[in-house]
Amino acid sequence: MRIIYRAENIIDANLVKGALETEGINAFVSGAYLTGAMGELPVSNLVSVMVSDSDVERASTIAHSIDAALRQAPEDDPDPFAATLPA
């Protein structure tokens, strides 16, 4: 198995995993339980998504497109829930 995506958090990792599984690629989230040990120190590169060696190329393409979408979302709409919350 190889790492194809290093996530900032568990939610992003599971989004990528779900998208991969929708495309028929088995994926595994590694390090999900390590984030519970975080304290006040900044921690990075704990959570990653892994796939089998034979799926790396196809899975990397999917993971990169999801990562790009996740990075774009806040810039396009800084507060997506503003219209749905009462004043």
Secondary structure, DSSP 8 states (H G I E B T S, - for coil): -EEEEEESSHHHHHHHHHHHHHTT--EEEESTTGGGG--SS---S-EEEEE-GGGHHHHHHHHHHHHHHHHHHHHH-S-TTTTTS--
